Amino acid sequence: MSLSAHIKPISYLKANAAKIAEELKQDGEAFVITQNGEAAMVVQSVAEYEKTQETLALLKMVAQSERSIEQGKVHDAKGVLGDLRDRLNANKSNG
């Protein structure tokens, strides 16, 4: 991703919104929009935004899992599977 090719002033965004939207759909590279010479915002396609949000959600889950492991909040897989089998068998005999 080459952000330097996609740095545009806000006036360019105003004058070329449709063109930018089309470029975002085609190549997915975000635009950095400047105002008064400083970065003010990032414009990206909805598809790329959704991918970013999914990635962040996965990273949050990984971080939470790591915290759970550090805190000892873990269960042995064999034990969990055994408990599930016991519940399943109990439901079969009751049903």
Protein Blocks (a to p, Z undefined) as FASTA:
>chain_A
ZZklmcccfklmmmmmmmmmmmmmmnopacdddeehiafbdcddfklmmmmmmmmmmmmm
mmmmmmmmmnopacdfklmmmmmmmmmmmmmmmZZ
